[in-house]
């Protein structure tokens, strides 16, 4: 198969590495690679809406098939909060530590199954004929306190069934079960199905 160009609506290096690894049959570019500065407001009501909006806008501007994702942490007892506000619920200047402390505080009196949560990642692929959406989910619980030092975001407070937080895993272990990886594997399958 000849390499097919796909632009990814991100400049996040970690995301790009993961996408290039899984979609290795394709030539993957970031917005930066193509010298593009495109800022799209994520104002949808779901991860799916935001992912589709970004992919459609970038495709419209570049006319290159586009992949975009939106993801976040959803805490069950809080009706899925912070959800689509995951990155911004304390404002743009808040650090990972600020957000983690805020969540731990909010969950301080919750016990057992009241602490269940999930990471959700929705990925959209858009070209001139297709719109494909895939979703990856990993389930766990909000830990009682931060643990581990290999991670970022909510990794240190997200505890898996094996009682380890994502920050207590190696990069390899973490990448093997990430919600983005699950969504990307599904996308790869869908792209092969329609012979892209």
C-alpha positions as protocol buffer text, in pm:
chain_id: "A"
residue {
  index: 1
  type: UNK
  ca { x: 0 y: 0 z: 0 }
}
residue {
  index: 2
  type: UNK
  ca { x: 141 y: 340 z: -86 }
}
residue {
  index: 3
  type: UNK
  ca { x: 164 y: 573 z: 209 }
}
residue {
  index: 4
  type: UNK
  ca { x: -143 y: 786 z: 250 }
}
residue {
  index: 5
  type: UNK
  ca { x: -109 y: 1128 z: 405 }
}
residue {
  index: 6
  type: UNK
  ca { x: -307 y: 1199 z: 719 }
}
residue {
  index: 7
  type: UNK
  ca { x: -283 y: 1518 z: 920 }
}
residue {
  index: 8
  type: UNK
  ca { x: -337 y: 1498 z: 1295 }
}
residue {
  index: 9
  type: UNK
  ca { x: -506 y: 1799 z: 1453 }
}
residue {
  index: 10
  type: UNK
  ca { x: -251 y: 1827 z: 1734 }
}
residue {
  index: 11
  type: UNK
  ca { x: 98 y: 1942 z: 1816 }
}
residue {
  index: 12
  type: UNK
  ca { x: 126 y: 1707 z: 2114 }
}
residue {
  index: 13
  type: UNK
  ca { x: 445 y: 1504 z: 2053 }
}
residue {
  index: 14
  type: UNK
  ca { x: 340 y: 1212 z: 2274 }
}
residue {
  index: 15
  type: UNK
  ca { x: 11 y: 1176 z: 2087 }
}
residue {
  index: 16
  type: UNK
  ca { x: 188 y: 1188 z: 1751 }
}
residue {
  index: 17
  type: UNK
  ca { x: 434 y: 915 z: 1845 }
}
residue {
  index: 18
  type: UNK
  ca { x: 148 y: 690 z: 1955 }
}
residue {
  index: 19
  type: UNK
  ca { x: -53 y: 758 z: 1638 }
}
residue {
  index: 20
  type: UNK
  ca { x: 247 y: 703 z: 1407 }
}
residue {
  index: 21
  type: UNK
  ca { x: 324 y: 373 z: 1578 }
}
residue {
  index: 22
  type: UNK
  ca { x: -28 y: 231 z: 1539 }
}
residue {
  index: 23
  type: UNK
  ca { x: -108 y: 381 z: 1198 }
}
residue {
  index: 24
  type: UNK
  ca { x: 233 y: 291 z: 1054 }
}
residue {
  index: 25
  type: UNK
  ca { x: 90 y: 230 z: 704 }
}
residue {
  index: 26
  type: UNK
  ca { x: 19 y: 601 z: 675 }
}
residue {
  index: 27
  type: UNK
  ca { x: 226 y: 914 z: 650 }
}
residue {
  index: 28
  type: UNK
  ca { x: 129 y: 1112 z: 960 }
}
residue {
  index: 29
  type: UNK
  ca { x: 182 y: 1488 z: 992 }
}
residue {
  index: 30
  type: UNK
  ca { x: 110 y: 1731 z: 1274 }
}
residue {
  index: 31
  type: UNK
  ca { x: -22 y: 2084 z: 1219 }
}
residue {
  index: 32
  type: UNK
  ca { x: 331 y: 2205 z: 1305 }
}
residue {
  index: 33
  type: UNK
  ca { x: 491 y: 1984 z: 1040 }
}
residue {
  index: 34
  type: UNK
  ca { x: 287 y: 2168 z: 779 }
}
residue {
  index: 35
  type: UNK
  ca { x: 346 y: 2510 z: 934 }
}
residue {
  index: 36
  type: UNK
  ca { x: -19 y: 2548 z: 1032 }
}
residue {
  index: 37
  type: UNK
  ca { x: -152 y: 2738 z: 1329 }
}
residue {
  index: 38
  type: UNK
  ca { x: -515 y: 2642 z: 1362 }
}
residue {
  index: 39
  type: UNK
  ca { x: -697 y: 2697 z: 1689 }
}
residue {
  index: 40
  type: UNK
  ca { x: -1042 y: 2542 z: 1702 }
}
residue {
  index: 41
  type: UNK
  ca { x: -1272 y: 2606 z: 1995 }
}
residue {
  index: 42
  type: UNK
  ca { x: -1385 y: 2283 z: 2157 }
}
residue {
  index: 43
  type: UNK
  ca { x: -1742 y: 2385 z: 2232 }
}
residue {
  index: 44
  type: UNK
  ca { x: -1925 y: 2057 z: 2166 }
}
residue {
  index: 45
  type: UNK
  ca { x: -2131 y: 1872 z: 2428 }
}
residue {
  index: 46
  type: UNK
  ca { x: -1928 y: 1552 z: 2402 }
}
residue {
  index: 47
  type: UNK
  ca { x: -1580 y: 1423 z: 2323 }
}
residue {
  index: 48
  type: UNK
  ca { x: -1724 y: 1290 z: 1996 }
}
residue {
  index: 49
  type: UNK
  ca { x: -1863 y: 1631 z: 1889 }
}
residue {
  index: 50
  type: UNK
  ca { x: -1532 y: 1805 z: 1965 }
}
residue {
  index: 51
  type: UNK
  ca { x: -1327 y: 1542 z: 1778 }
}
residue {
  index: 52
  type: UNK
  ca { x: -1550 y: 1561 z: 1469 }
}
residue {
  index: 53
  type: UNK
  ca { x: -1555 y: 1940 z: 1469 }
}
residue {
  index: 54
  type: UNK
  ca { x: -1174 y: 1965 z: 1483 }
}
residue {
  index: 55
  type: UNK
  ca { x: -1120 y: 1701 z: 1213 }
}
residue {
  index: 56
  type: UNK
  ca { x: -1377 y: 1860 z: 979 }
}
residue {
  index: 57
  type: UNK
  ca { x: -1236 y: 2211 z: 1022 }
}
residue {
  index: 58
  type: UNK
  ca { x: -876 y: 2101 z: 958 }
}
residue {
  index: 59
  type: UNK
  ca { x: -981 y: 1893 z: 657 }
}
residue {
  index: 60
  type: UNK
  ca { x: -1173 y: 2192 z: 519 }
}
residue {
  index: 61
  type: UNK
  ca { x: -864 y: 2414 z: 551 }
}
residue {
  index: 62
  type: UNK
  ca { x: -601 y: 2163 z: 429 }
}
residue {
  index: 63
  type: UNK
  ca { x: -795 y: 1921 z: 208 }
}
residue {
  index: 64
  type: UNK
  ca { x: -583 y: 1644 z: 366 }
}
residue {
  index: 65
  type: UNK
  ca { x: -757 y: 1357 z: 551 }
}
residue {
  index: 66
  type: UNK
  ca { x: -754 y: 1447 z: 920 }
}
residue {
  index: 67
  type: UNK
  ca { x: -755 y: 1266 z: 1253 }
}
residue {
  index: 68
  type: UNK
  ca { x: -855 y: 1446 z: 1569 }
}
residue {
  index: 69
  type: UNK
  ca { x: -924 y: 1327 z: 1919 }
}
residue {
  index: 70
  type: UNK
  ca { x: -1084 y: 1454 z: 2235 }
}
residue {
  index: 71
  type: UNK
  ca { x: -1047 y: 1279 z: 2564 }
}
residue {
  index: 72
  type: UNK
  ca { x: -1084 y: 1318 z: 2934 }
}
residue {
  index: 73
  type: UNK
  ca { x: -1156 y: 1183 z: 3277 }
}
residue {
  index: 74
  type: UNK
  ca { x: -1514 y: 1099 z: 3375 }
}
residue {
  index: 75
  type: UNK
  ca { x: -1597 y: 1034 z: 3741 }
}
residue {
  index: 76
  type: UNK
  ca { x: -1914 y: 828 z: 3776 }
}
residue {
  index: 77
  type: UNK
  ca { x: -2043 y: 962 z: 4109 }
}
residue {
  index: 78
  type: UNK
  ca { x: -2002 y: 1318 z: 3973 }
}
residue {
  index: 79
  type: UNK
  ca { x: -2216 y: 1243 z: 3664 }
}
residue {
  index: 80
  type: UNK
  ca { x: -1912 y: 1214 z: 3438 }
}
residue {
  index: 81
  type: UNK
  ca { x: -1746 y: 1536 z: 3556 }
}
residue {
  index: 82
  type: UNK
  ca { x: -1495 y: 1681 z: 3460 }
}
residue {
  index: 83
  type: UNK
  ca { x: -1562 y: 1513 z: 3121 }
}
residue {
  index: 84
  type: UNK
  ca { x: -1526 y: 1752 z: 2829 }
}
residue {
  index: 85
  type: UNK
  ca { x: -1398 y: 2019 z: 3071 }
}
residue {
  index: 86
  type: UNK
  ca { x: -1110 y: 1790 z: 3180 }
}
residue {
  index: 87
  type: UNK
  ca { x: -829 y: 2016 z: 3060 }
}
residue {
  index: 88
  type: UNK
  ca { x: -989 y: 2344 z: 3159 }
}
residue {
  index: 89
  type: UNK
  ca { x: -1207 y: 2299 z: 3469 }
}
residue {
  index: 90
  type: UNK
  ca { x: -971 y: 2511 z: 3683 }
}
residue {
  index: 91
  type: UNK
  ca { x: -878 y: 2753 z: 3404 }
}
residue {
  index: 92
  type: UNK
  ca { x: -584 y: 2755 z: 3166 }
}
residue {
  index: 93
  type: UNK
  ca { x: -322 y: 2840 z: 3428 }
}
residue {
  index: 94
  type: UNK
  ca { x: -388 y: 2544 z: 3659 }
}
residue {
  index: 95
  type: UNK
  ca { x: -119 y: 2275 z: 3684 }
}
residue {
  index: 96
  type: UNK
  ca { x: -171 y: 1898 z: 3685 }
}
residue {
  index: 97
  type: UNK
  ca { x: -108 y: 1911 z: 4061 }
}
residue {
  index: 98
  type: UNK
  ca { x: -377 y: 2178 z: 4109 }
}
residue {
  index: 99
  type: UNK
  ca { x: -632 y: 1969 z: 3920 }
}
residue {
  index: 100
  type: UNK
  ca { x: -538 y: 1647 z: 4101 }
}
residue {
  index: 101
  type: UNK
  ca { x: -557 y: 1814 z: 4443 }
}
residue {
  index: 102
  type: UNK
  ca { x: -896 y: 1961 z: 4355 }
}
residue {
  index: 103
  type: UNK
  ca { x: -1035 y: 1619 z: 4252 }
}
residue {
  index: 104
  type: UNK
  ca { x: -888 y: 1439 z: 4556 }
}
residue {
  index: 105
  type: UNK
  ca { x: -1049 y: 1702 z: 4777 }
}
residue {
  index: 106
  type: UNK
  ca { x: -1383 y: 1673 z: 4600 }
}
residue {
  index: 107
  type: UNK
  ca { x: -1373 y: 1293 z: 4644 }
}
residue {
  index: 108
  type: UNK
  ca { x: -1244 y: 1292 z: 5002 }
}
residue {
  index: 109
  type: UNK
  ca { x: -1560 y: 1138 z: 5154 }
}
residue {
  index: 110
  type: UNK
  ca { x: -1625 y: 887 z: 4873 }
}
residue {
  index: 111
  type: UNK
  ca { x: -1550 y: 521 z: 4939 }
}
residue {
  index: 112
  type: UNK
  ca { x: -1533 y: 196 z: 4742 }
}
residue {
  index: 113
  type: UNK
  ca { x: -1743 y: 198 z: 4426 }
}
residue {
  index: 114
  type: UNK
  ca { x: -1823 y: 566 z: 4474 }
}
residue {
  index: 115
  type: UNK
  ca { x: -1470 y: 628 z: 4345 }
}
residue {
  index: 116
  type: UNK
  ca { x: -1514 y: 461 z: 4003 }
}
residue {
  index: 117
  type: UNK
  ca { x: -1402 y: 660 z: 3700 }
}
residue {
  index: 118
  type: UNK
  ca { x: -1295 y: 614 z: 3340 }
}
residue {
  index: 119
  type: UNK
  ca { x: -1073 y: 768 z: 3079 }
}
residue {
  index: 120
  type: UNK
  ca { x: -1256 y: 816 z: 2749 }
}
residue {
  index: 121
  type: UNK
  ca { x: -1092 y: 893 z: 2415 }
}
residue {
  index: 122
  type: UNK
  ca { x: -1296 y: 958 z: 2099 }
}
residue {
  index: 123
  type: UNK
  ca { x: -1112 y: 978 z: 1768 }
}
residue {
  index: 124
  type: UNK
  ca { x: -1257 y: 1119 z: 1448 }
}
residue {
  index: 125
  type: UNK
  ca { x: -1124 y: 1060 z: 1095 }
}
residue {
  index: 126
  type: UNK
  ca { x: -1254 y: 1286 z: 818 }
}
residue {
  index: 127
  type: UNK
  ca { x: -1180 y: 1286 z: 445 }
}
residue {
  index: 128
  type: UNK
  ca { x: -1382 y: 1390 z: 139 }
}
residue {
  index: 129
  type: UNK
  ca { x: -1606 y: 1081 z: 163 }
}
residue {
  index: 130
  type: UNK
  ca { x: -1585 y: 941 z: 515 }
}
residue {
  index: 131
  type: UNK
  ca { x: -1642 y: 1038 z: 875 }
}
residue {
  index: 132
  type: UNK
  ca { x: -1532 y: 763 z: 1114 }
}
residue {
  index: 133
  type: UNK
  ca { x: -1557 y: 778 z: 1493 }
}
residue {
  index: 134
  type: UNK
  ca { x: -1398 y: 530 z: 1732 }
}
residue {
  index: 135
  type: UNK
  ca { x: -1385 y: 525 z: 2111 }
}
residue {
  index: 136
  type: UNK
  ca { x: -1149 y: 383 z: 2370 }
}
residue {
  index: 137
  type: UNK
  ca { x: -1232 y: 353 z: 2740 }
}
residue {
  index: 138
  type: UNK
  ca { x: -1028 y: 236 z: 3038 }
}
residue {
  index: 139
  type: UNK
  ca { x: -1197 y: 195 z: 3374 }
}
residue {
  index: 140
  type: UNK
  ca { x: -1054 y: 244 z: 3719 }
}
residue {
  index: 141
  type: UNK
  ca { x: -1099 y: 440 z: 4040 }
}
residue {
  index: 142
  type: UNK
  ca { x: -982 y: 769 z: 4182 }
}
residue {
  index: 143
  type: UNK
  ca { x: -701 y: 684 z: 4426 }
}
residue {
  index: 144
  type: UNK
  ca { x: -707 y: 825 z: 4781 }
}
residue {
  index: 145
  type: UNK
  ca { x: -383 y: 1013 z: 4716 }
}
residue {
  index: 146
  type: UNK
  ca { x: -132 y: 1072 z: 4437 }
}
residue {
  index: 147
  type: UNK
  ca { x: 100 y: 776 z: 4376 }
}
residue {
  index: 148
  type: UNK
  ca { x: 380 y: 714 z: 4130 }
}
residue {
  index: 149
  type: UNK
  ca { x: 602 y: 950 z: 3937 }
}
residue {
  index: 150
  type: UNK
  ca { x: 588 y: 821 z: 3581 }
}
residue {
  index: 151
  type: UNK
  ca { x: 309 y: 1011 z: 3420 }
}
residue {
  index: 152
  type: UNK
  ca { x: 128 y: 1338 z: 3372 }
}
residue {
  index: 153
  type: UNK
  ca { x: -225 y: 1472 z: 3396 }
}
residue {
  index: 154
  type: UNK
  ca { x: -440 y: 1247 z: 3613 }
}
residue {
  index: 155
  type: UNK
  ca { x: -211 y: 941 z: 3588 }
}
residue {
  index: 156
  type: UNK
  ca { x: -107 y: 962 z: 3954 }
}
residue {
  index: 157
  type: UNK
  ca { x: -466 y: 956 z: 4086 }
}
residue {
  index: 158
  type: UNK
  ca { x: -616 y: 702 z: 3841 }
}
residue {
  index: 159
  type: UNK
  ca { x: -600 y: 355 z: 3994 }
}
residue {
  index: 160
  type: UNK
  ca { x: -647 y: 39 z: 3788 }
}
residue {
  index: 161
  type: UNK
  ca { x: -796 y: -296 z: 3897 }
}
residue {
  index: 162
  type: UNK
  ca { x: -443 y: -416 z: 3981 }
}
residue {
  index: 163
  type: UNK
  ca { x: -432 y: -140 z: 4250 }
}
residue {
  index: 164
  type: UNK
  ca { x: -158 y: 50 z: 4067 }
}
residue {
  index: 165
  type: UNK
  ca { x: -205 y: 405 z: 3944 }
}
residue {
  index: 166
  type: UNK
  ca { x: -115 y: 482 z: 3582 }
}
residue {
  index: 167
  type: UNK
  ca { x: 188 y: 670 z: 3720 }
}
residue {
  index: 168
  type: UNK
  ca { x: 315 y: 348 z: 3881 }
}
residue {
  index: 169
  type: UNK
  ca { x: 332 y: 171 z: 3543 }
}
residue {
  index: 170
  type: UNK
  ca { x: 619 y: 175 z: 3295 }
}
residue {
  index: 171
  type: UNK
  ca { x: 563 y: 368 z: 2971 }
}
residue {
  index: 172
  type: UNK
  ca { x: 523 y: 36 z: 2788 }
}
residue {
  index: 173
  type: UNK
  ca { x: 259 y: -90 z: 3032 }
}
residue {
  index: 174
  type: UNK
  ca { x: 74 y: 240 z: 3020 }
}
residue {
  index: 175
  type: UNK
  ca { x: 80 y: 267 z: 2640 }
}
residue {
  index: 176
  type: UNK
  ca { x: -47 y: -90 z: 2608 }
}
residue {
  index: 177
  type: UNK
  ca { x: -374 y: -2 z: 2778 }
}
residue {
  index: 178
  type: UNK
  ca { x: -429 y: 366 z: 2702 }
}
residue {
  index: 179
  type: UNK
  ca { x: -777 y: 473 z: 2593 }
}
residue {
  index: 180
  type: UNK
  ca { x: -618 y: 645 z: 2290 }
}
residue {
  index: 181
  type: UNK
  ca { x: -447 y: 320 z: 2187 }
}
residue {
  index: 182
  type: UNK
  ca { x: -779 y: 133 z: 2207 }
}
residue {
  index: 183
  type: UNK
  ca { x: -950 y: 399 z: 1992 }
}
residue {
  index: 184
  type: UNK
  ca { x: -658 y: 404 z: 1744 }
}
residue {
  index: 185
  type: UNK
  ca { x: -659 y: 25 z: 1703 }
}
residue {
  index: 186
  type: UNK
  ca { x: -1033 y: 43 z: 1625 }
}
residue {
  index: 187
  type: UNK
  ca { x: -969 y: 326 z: 1377 }
}
residue {
  index: 188
  type: UNK
  ca { x: -695 y: 128 z: 1205 }
}
residue {
  index: 189
  type: UNK
  ca { x: -941 y: -160 z: 1158 }
}
residue {
  index: 190
  type: UNK
  ca { x: -1208 y: 76 z: 1017 }
}
residue {
  index: 191
  type: UNK
  ca { x: -960 y: 238 z: 775 }
}
residue {
  index: 192
  type: UNK
  ca { x: -851 y: -105 z: 651 }
}
residue {
  index: 193
  type: UNK
  ca { x: -1215 y: -204 z: 604 }
}
residue {
  index: 194
  type: UNK
  ca { x: -1280 y: 87 z: 369 }
}
residue {
  index: 195
  type: UNK
  ca { x: -935 y: 36 z: 211 }
}
residue {
  index: 196
  type: UNK
  ca { x: -792 y: 373 z: 300 }
}
